[in-house]
Amino acid sequence: MYVRGVHPIEHLRYVARAHGVDPAALVEETAHALGSMHFDPAGLVVACRRIVERHPFTGPLWWLCASVSTSSEPFEAVWELAQVIRSDRTGAELAAALPDDCDVVTIGDPATIGHGLVRRGDVRVLALDIDHSATSFVRRLERADVDYEPVDAGAAGAATRSAAVVLVEALAMDADNIVVPSGSSTIAAAAAAWETPVWLVAGVGRRLPPEFIAAMLEKRSALAADLDDWSIDVEVIPSRLVTHVVGPHGIMPMGPPAARAECPFAAELLRNVAM
């Protein structure tokens, strides 16, 4: 996705318009653009604010922008942060934590979960689909020779009952609320009914200060006032539906330690600006 030979401001506009891109890739693109703004350091915070306004539910962008905005050396920090997300070990930790020869349930096209599953050759993925959202995911599994079974979302109850683990991908989280791709509540709630473990896969940059999560919830509520609730591509689930969290440092029970914020709170990111 990297755009070469483009002015930093145009590069930022390109990133702001991008949709359907892996959050880690968005962070790298944003880091490249922000890192080229030495000519306008005063505009750095405004640029960060615009990015999170255009991608309000992408936790790693809030993590990047909050960390850069509060750093005493922002142009050094931005490259360090890009390297941190590039080196995210969450997929490897997920692969290591999964039981041998188990069935796992997923829904849609979870990028970080996918990184972990392609490392394992002994699991079967029950891949739930909503409106063909899992098409690219199952193709990726197929290319990696991972055993999978496409499952209609209407069979979520049966799938979660028979599986060893249900995997849900986090977009952003704090100790109480988790922002997830739409449809995730289907498998998380069904799993809770059958007491099947629900692992939240939360890569680098997903654990945020509560103020940022509150801003996301407010944004989603505003969208729901104008759109059908089920047509929005993200939803919020309570952390009580999750049993464990898998992150770059391994797996741990869901609780405040597992949701500790990875970045400082930057109030300046919550001020509205014109795009």
ABEGO torsion letter per residue (X at the ends): XBBBGBBAAAAAAAAAABBGBBAAAAAAAAAAAAAAAAABAAAAAAAAAAAAAABAABAAAAAAAAAAAABABAAAAAAAAAAAAAABAAAAAAAAABBBGBBBBBBEBBAAAAAAAAABAABBBBBBBBGGAAAAAAAAAAAAGBBBBBBBAAAAAAAAAABABBBBBBABBBAABBBBBBGAAAAAAAAAAAGBBBBBBBBBGABBBAAAAAAAAAAAAAAAAABBAAABABBBBBAAABABBBBAAEBBBBEAAAABBABBBBAAAABBBBX
